[in-house]
Amino acid sequence: MICSPFKTMAVPNTSGPEFTLIEETTWEALRASGRHQGTAHNHTPLFDRPVLVKGGLSHWPAYQRWSFEHLAQCVRTRHADGRTLTTQFTDGLVEQGITQGRPYLPVAPYLQTLAEAALAPPDLEAALLPLSQRQALAPGERFHLNWAHMQTFEANRMYLAQWDILREFPALRQDFNLKDLWPGRRLTWEFIFLGPAHTVTGLHNDFPHNWFCQLRGVKEFILFPPDQSAHLSPSQKYDWGATLSDINIAQLHTPEQATERAQFAKAKGLYARVEAGDALFIPKRTWHAVVSHQPSISLGVFGLTAGEVMTGGALATVQDALHRLHMYRWGRCTCHKSALSSRG
Ligand SMILES: O=C(O)CCC(=O)C(=O)O
């Protein structure tokens, strides 16, 4: 009898965690419920879990004006004297992976390439949650994601992640209505993410609350509340203000991820498809990972009350100072290129 050699091959179980769909709402519903304003003393929105505000940014000038062409034009106009604006890109997985030198590249040609890519119609079935599966879900139904989708990605997509565009172009700040997001007094800071389809931001959590604003394109988010940390393999790798995970969602099927994969399968998460014009509230310390489905322009808006600046903000600043003095997690970080850098 001849046995097929393939029968003995171990096929890793990459069905991963169970998910349910995120709560979707509107500003009107949130204001009517009072959840968005918080209390008189603490203007933190009273959300104990992630919430997706559908179309919540459609009145923002940025939603109406910002396109890849518009941003490319801003960059070219600023440097009409022929100089080229370059900035530091991320090559591969964001917030995780092996620390490596990050290349400096010219911005305008990159934006032009994204403008062209954004014209291609998206394949709605090629996703972590394919359209047909999403449409067939009953309310509250649990489901697994299609992790094989990640294996179709080209390695090391260039990603203009966490670019402080508003420092380069302060006038663009007028295009945001940040007060809509954060009622009351709050220290806020913003980061722009510009990139093609199939960029991956690895699993991590941040110490502040975040209003994540999608201005162009579509991103798929997976989110896990802090009580799921035991299954999410927190990493010792240092990243300012964040806790990273050793789970690499882009390599879940590999033998190197066997331990993390087994833990990850026990987690219970939320799935959000975040489309242009949507605002996603990510409560502090909520684990999340992001896969772009289409070329995207996104803005992460972090916000801290005075009390949070004194606690979480001060702790992050002290840790950062110690890190730079080589006294805290030196050699394992996302900020310095080091021969010691390794997985996790
Ligand atoms: O959009 C992305 O790729 C990452 C966003 C993110 O992780 C954040 O805003 O905290």
The ligand as an SDF file (V2000), in Angstrom:
LIG
                    3D

 10  9  0  0  0  0  0  0  0  0999 V2000
   -3.8470   52.1520   10.8220 O   0  0  0  0  0  0  0  0  0  0  0  0
   -2.8950   51.5010   11.2280 C   0  0  0  0  0  0  0  0  0  0  0  0
   -2.1760   50.8080   10.4750 O   0  0  0  0  0  0  0  0  0  0  0  0
   -2.5660   51.4770   12.7110 C   0  0  0  0  0  0  0  0  0  0  0  0
   -3.4290   52.3270   13.5910 C   0  0  0  0  0  0  0  0  0  0  0  0
   -3.1270   52.1270   15.0550 C   0  0  0  0  0  0  0  0  0  0  0  0
   -2.6160   51.1200   15.4800 O   0  0  0  0  0  0  0  0  0  0  0  0
   -3.4710   53.1670   16.0140 C   0  0  0  0  0  0  0  0  0  0  0  0
   -4.0010   54.2250   15.6300 O   0  0  0  0  0  0  0  0  0  0  0  0
   -3.2070   52.9290   17.2340 O   0  0  0  0  0  0  0  0  0  0  0  0
  1  2  2  0
  2  3  1  0
  2  4  1  0
  4  5  1  0
  5  6  1  0
  6  7  2  0
  6  8  1  0
  8  9  2  0
  8 10  1  0
M  END
$$$$
